[in-house]
Amino acid sequence: MKQKEILLFGASGQIGRNLIRKLTKNNYKITAVTRNIHRTGYILKTQANPGYLKLVELKNFNGDKIDELMKSVSICINLIGILYEKSKGQFKLIHTDLPDLLSQKAKKYSLEKFIHLSALGIEESRDSKYANSKLIGEKKIIKNFKNHIILKPSIVYSVDDNFTTNFMSLLNILPIMPIYYNGKTKFAPIHVTDLVDIIYNLIESQNKSIIMECVGPEVLSFKEIMQKLLNAIDKKRFLLPLPLPIAKLSAKILQLFPKPLLTEDQLNLLKYDNCSSGIYKTNYDLGFQTTRKFDLEVEKYSYNWRSGGQYAKDNNLKKTK
């Protein structure tokens, strides 16, 4: 029987870093694949217990190199995903072709499990390239490898995310915040710690061949999320619903930025709710509870955007000598 070692793709993101901490703390050895060791290595090495993390640089999805990596592991985890394309065909490459390749290799080397991170709410989003590439990737995995675990989280948030932190930055400087589809789109935000706990428990369990929607304990509309973020940073801003034609025009402009604030594809995604669909079982159905409330968790790091910073709560107190 193979030693229980884990091959991790997408190690440098917020989920990957937290997962490395969790797994190495519990004596799992990780081989983490990164595109640039020099850029991400110094961060990743601080996440793991000494001797439990090996970094491998892989700039292209070289099948022979992946073969070498798969031979010595029991479980492969794929967390790689992108929110927008820098060049045509990236969604297909990252969300379809890579999961297809990895699940084929998982079958070839008889891995115990292949855990893949997909996304919630993509079944209805037929007008989104992002959603379609994710959905086709899921189908490839199911066809290739029976011991698959496909996780479909709603928004994953933490101090390291690109969601709450970006919006708090915008809310901090903009007097008016545009919202789309009247802010009615629903989400079930899940804290990264809860998601990592789910992944860890699935590694430990005997569960195989699962598709699971991963949701937090609350369902919030986009407008409610913005209001909670405003409350967290102690700011008052006007939330302005944008008519769809203006929203589309703004997306056309914003997607031209090096790091787009909004793309046309993301605007299409925002039409659809991002909470439990009823198509698949959720983490609650399978006994994996999530307990962290959105506003309480955001409060822990929102001081970065408050006037007065980490001492903002003490602003009204009398100064002491």
C-alpha positions as CSV (number, residue, x, y, z in Angstrom):
1,M,0.0,0.0,0.0
2,K,1.3,3.5,-0.9
3,Q,2.3,5.8,1.8
4,K,-0.4,8.4,2.3
5,E,1.1,11.4,0.5
6,I,-0.8,14.1,-1.2
7,L,-0.2,15.8,-4.5
8,L,-1.6,19.4,-4.5
9,F,-2.3,21.6,-7.5
10,G,-3.2,25.2,-6.7
11,A,-1.2,25.4,-3.5
12,S,-0.5,29.1,-3.5
13,G,-4.1,30.3,-3.3
14,Q,-6.0,31.0,-0.1
15,I,-7.5,27.5,0.1
16,G,-4.2,25.9,-0.8
17,R,-2.2,27.7,1.9
18,N,-4.8,26.9,4.6
19,L,-5.0,23.3,3.5
20,I,-1.2,22.9,3.6
21,R,-1.3,24.1,7.2
22,K,-4.1,21.8,8.2
23,L,-2.7,18.7,6.5
24,T,1.0,19.0,7.5
25,K,-0.1,19.7,11.1
26,N,-1.8,16.3,11.0
27,N,1.3,14.6,9.6
28,Y,0.4,14.4,5.9
29,K,3.2,14.9,3.5
30,I,2.4,17.3,0.7
31,T,4.0,17.7,-2.8
32,A,2.8,21.2,-3.8
33,V,2.9,22.1,-7.5
34,T,3.6,25.8,-8.3
35,R,4.3,27.7,-11.5
36,N,7.1,29.7,-9.9
37,I,9.0,28.5,-6.8
38,H,10.9,31.8,-6.4
39,R,7.7,33.8,-6.3
40,T,5.5,31.6,-4.1
41,G,8.0,29.2,-2.4
42,Y,8.9,31.6,0.5
43,I,5.2,31.9,1.3
44,L,4.3,28.2,1.1
45,K,7.3,27.1,3.1
46,T,6.1,29.0,6.1
47,Q,2.7,27.2,6.1
48,A,4.1,23.7,6.7
49,N,5.8,21.8,9.5
50,P,9.5,21.1,8.6
51,G,10.0,18.1,6.4
52,Y,6.3,17.8,5.4
53,L,6.3,19.9,2.3
54,K,8.0,19.4,-1.0
55,L,7.7,22.1,-3.7
56,V,7.7,21.3,-7.4
57,E,7.8,23.8,-10.2
58,L,5.6,23.0,-13.2
59,K,5.0,25.8,-15.7
60,N,3.2,23.7,-18.3
61,F,1.0,20.7,-17.7
62,N,3.6,18.2,-18.9
63,G,2.1,14.8,-18.9
64,D,5.4,13.0,-18.3
65,K,6.2,15.2,-15.3
66,I,2.7,14.6,-13.8
67,D,3.2,10.9,-14.3
68,E,6.4,11.1,-12.1
69,L,4.5,13.0,-9.4
70,M,1.5,10.7,-9.4
71,K,3.6,7.5,-8.9
72,S,4.4,8.3,-5.3
73,V,1.2,9.7,-3.9
74,S,-2.1,8.3,-2.7
75,I,-4.4,11.3,-3.2
76,C,-4.4,14.2,-5.7
77,I,-6.1,17.5,-5.0
78,N,-6.8,20.0,-7.7
79,L,-7.6,23.6,-6.5
80,I,-6.6,25.4,-9.6
81,G,-9.1,27.9,-11.0
82,I,-9.2,31.3,-12.6
83,L,-11.9,34.0,-12.5
84,Y,-11.1,35.6,-15.9
85,E,-9.1,34.8,-19.0
86,K,-5.9,36.6,-19.8
87,S,-5.9,35.0,-23.2
88,K,-8.5,33.1,-25.3
89,G,-8.9,29.4,-24.3
90,Q,-7.6,29.7,-20.7
91,F,-10.9,28.7,-19.2
92,K,-10.9,25.5,-21.2
93,L,-7.2,24.8,-20.4
94,I,-7.5,25.3,-16.7
95,H,-11.1,24.2,-15.9
96,T,-11.5,21.4,-18.5
97,D,-8.3,20.1,-19.9
98,L,-6.3,20.0,-16.6
99,P,-9.0,18.1,-14.6
100,D,-9.4,15.7,-17.5
101,L,-5.6,15.0,-17.6
102,L,-5.3,14.7,-13.8
103,S,-8.2,12.4,-13.4
104,Q,-6.8,10.2,-16.2
105,K,-3.5,10.0,-14.4
106,A,-5.3,9.3,-11.1
107,K,-6.9,6.2,-12.8
108,K,-3.6,5.1,-14.4
109,Y,-1.9,5.0,-11.0
110,S,-4.9,3.7,-9.0
111,L,-5.0,6.6,-6.6
112,E,-7.1,6.4,-3.5
113,K,-9.0,9.6,-4.3
114,F,-9.0,12.5,-6.7
115,I,-10.4,15.7,-5.1
116,H,-11.4,18.5,-7.4
117,L,-12.6,22.0,-6.5
118,S,-15.3,23.1,-8.9
119,A,-18.0,25.8,-8.3
120,L,-21.5,26.2,-7.1
121,G,-24.4,27.2,-9.4
122,I,-22.7,26.5,-12.8
123,E,-25.5,24.2,-14.0
124,E,-27.8,27.0,-15.0
125,S,-25.1,29.5,-16.1
126,R,-25.2,28.4,-19.8
127,D,-24.2,31.9,-21.0
128,S,-20.9,31.9,-19.0
129,K,-17.7,30.6,-20.4
130,Y,-16.4,30.1,-16.9
131,A,-19.3,28.0,-15.8
132,N,-19.4,25.9,-19.0
133,S,-15.7,25.1,-18.7
134,K,-16.1,24.1,-15.1
135,L,-19.1,21.9,-15.9
136,I,-17.4,20.1,-18.8
137,G,-14.4,19.6,-16.5
138,E,-16.6,17.9,-13.9
139,K,-18.1,15.5,-16.6
140,K,-14.6,14.6,-17.7
141,I,-13.6,13.7,-14.1
142,I,-16.7,11.6,-13.6
143,K,-16.1,9.7,-16.8
144,N,-12.4,9.1,-16.2
145,F,-12.1,8.2,-12.5
146,K,-14.7,6.6,-10.2
147,N,-13.0,7.6,-6.9
148,H,-13.7,11.3,-7.5
149,I,-14.7,13.8,-5.0
150,I,-16.0,17.0,-6.6
151,L,-16.6,20.0,-4.3
152,K,-18.7,22.9,-5.4
153,P,-18.3,25.8,-3.0
154,S,-20.1,29.1,-2.9
155,I,-18.0,32.2,-2.3
156,V,-14.9,31.2,-0.2
157,Y,-13.8,34.1,2.0
158,S,-11.1,35.0,4.4
159,V,-8.4,37.7,5.0
160,D,-6.5,36.2,2.0
161,D,-9.4,36.2,-0.5
162,N,-10.0,38.3,-3.6
163,F,-13.7,39.0,-2.7
164,T,-14.3,40.6,0.6
165,T,-10.9,42.3,0.6
166,N,-11.4,43.8,-2.9
167,F,-14.9,45.0,-2.1
168,M,-13.9,46.6,1.2
169,S,-11.1,48.4,-0.7
170,L,-13.7,49.7,-3.2
171,L,-16.2,50.6,-0.5
172,N,-13.5,52.5,1.4
173,I,-12.9,54.9,-1.5
174,L,-16.0,55.0,-3.6
175,P,-18.9,57.3,-2.5
176,I,-21.3,55.2,-4.6
177,M,-21.1,51.4,-5.1
178,P,-22.8,50.0,-8.2
179,I,-24.7,46.8,-7.7
180,Y,-26.0,44.5,-10.4
181,Y,-29.4,42.8,-10.8
182,N,-30.6,45.0,-7.9
183,G,-28.3,43.1,-5.6
184,K,-30.7,40.2,-5.3
185,T,-28.4,37.4,-6.3
186,K,-28.1,35.0,-3.4
187,F,-24.9,33.4,-2.0
188,A,-24.0,31.0,0.8
189,P,-20.5,32.3,1.7
190,I,-18.2,29.7,3.3
191,H,-15.2,30.6,5.3
192,V,-11.9,29.0,4.1
193,T,-11.4,27.3,7.4
194,D,-14.7,25.5,7.2
195,L,-14.0,24.4,3.6
196,V,-10.5,23.2,4.5
197,D,-12.0,21.2,7.4
198,I,-14.4,19.6,4.9
199,I,-11.6,18.6,2.6
200,Y,-9.5,17.2,5.5
201,N,-12.5,15.2,6.8
202,L,-13.1,13.8,3.3
203,I,-9.4,12.7,3.1
204,E,-9.8,11.0,6.4
205,S,-13.1,9.3,5.6
206,Q,-14.0,6.4,3.4
207,N,-16.2,8.5,1.2
208,K,-15.6,8.2,-2.5
209,S,-17.5,9.1,-5.7
210,I,-19.1,12.2,-4.2
211,I,-20.3,15.5,-5.7
212,M,-21.0,17.9,-2.9
213,E,-22.1,21.5,-2.7
214,C,-20.2,23.4,0.0
215,V,-22.1,26.2,1.7
216,G,-21.9,28.3,4.8
217,P,-24.5,28.6,7.5
218,E,-26.2,31.7,5.9
219,V,-27.8,32.7,2.6
220,L,-27.1,36.3,1.8
221,S,-28.0,38.5,-1.1
222,F,-25.3,40.5,-2.9
223,K,-26.8,43.7,-1.4
224,E,-26.8,42.2,2.1
225,I,-23.1,41.2,1.7
226,M,-22.3,44.8,0.7
227,Q,-24.2,46.1,3.7
228,K,-22.4,43.8,6.1
229,L,-19.0,44.8,4.6
230,L,-19.9,48.5,5.0
231,N,-20.9,47.9,8.6
232,A,-17.6,46.0,9.2
233,I,-15.5,49.0,7.9
234,D,-17.8,51.5,9.6
235,K,-18.6,53.4,6.4
236,K,-21.8,54.7,4.8
237,R,-22.1,54.4,1.0
238,F,-25.0,54.6,-1.5
239,L,-25.6,51.2,-3.2
240,L,-26.8,52.1,-6.7
241,P,-28.5,49.4,-8.8
242,L,-27.3,49.7,-12.4
243,P,-29.6,49.2,-15.3
244,L,-28.5,46.1,-17.3
245,P,-27.4,48.1,-20.4
246,I,-25.2,50.3,-18.3
247,A,-23.9,47.3,-16.3
248,K,-22.9,45.6,-19.6
249,L,-21.1,48.7,-20.8
250,S,-19.2,49.1,-17.5
251,A,-18.2,45.4,-17.7
252,K,-16.8,46.0,-21.2
253,I,-14.7,48.7,-19.9
254,L,-13.6,47.1,-16.6
255,Q,-12.5,43.9,-18.2
256,L,-9.8,45.8,-20.1
257,F,-7.9,46.4,-16.8
258,P,-4.8,44.1,-16.2
259,K,-6.7,42.8,-13.2
260,P,-10.4,43.2,-14.2
261,L,-12.8,44.4,-11.5
262,L,-15.7,42.9,-13.6
263,T,-15.9,41.1,-16.9
264,E,-18.9,40.4,-19.1
265,D,-18.7,36.8,-18.2
266,Q,-18.8,37.5,-14.5
267,L,-21.8,39.8,-15.1
268,N,-23.5,36.9,-16.7
269,L,-22.7,34.7,-13.7
270,L,-24.2,37.2,-11.3
271,K,-27.7,36.5,-12.8
272,Y,-27.7,33.2,-11.1
273,D,-28.0,32.3,-7.4
274,N,-24.9,30.8,-5.8
275,C,-26.4,28.8,-3.0
276,S,-27.7,25.3,-2.6
277,S,-29.3,24.2,-5.8
278,G,-31.0,21.0,-4.6
279,I,-29.3,19.0,-7.5
280,Y,-26.6,17.6,-5.2
281,K,-26.2,16.9,-1.5
282,T,-24.6,19.7,0.6
283,N,-22.0,19.4,3.3
284,Y,-24.8,19.5,5.8
285,D,-26.5,16.5,4.2
286,L,-23.2,14.5,4.5
287,G,-22.6,15.5,8.1
288,F,-20.0,18.3,7.6
289,Q,-21.2,21.4,9.5
290,T,-20.1,24.9,8.8
291,T,-20.4,27.3,11.7
292,R,-18.6,30.5,10.9
293,K,-20.9,33.5,10.4
294,F,-20.0,36.0,7.6
295,D,-20.1,39.2,9.6
296,L,-18.3,37.8,12.6
297,E,-15.4,36.5,10.5
298,V,-15.1,39.6,8.4
299,E,-15.0,41.7,11.5
300,K,-11.7,40.0,12.5
301,Y,-9.8,41.6,9.6
302,S,-12.0,44.5,8.5
303,Y,-9.9,46.9,10.6
304,N,-7.5,47.2,7.7
305,W,-10.1,49.3,5.9
306,R,-11.4,51.3,8.9
307,S,-10.4,54.8,9.8
308,G,-7.9,54.3,12.6
309,G,-6.9,50.8,11.5
310,Q,-6.6,48.1,14.2
311,Y,-7.3,50.7,16.9
312,A,-10.6,51.8,15.3
313,K,-12.7,50.3,18.1
314,D,-10.8,52.4,20.6
315,N,-11.2,55.7,18.8
316,N,-14.0,56.9,21.1
317,L,-12.1,56.1,24.2
318,K,-10.3,58.8,26.2
319,K,-6.6,58.8,25.5
320,T,-4.5,57.4,28.4
321,K,-1.1,58.6,29.4
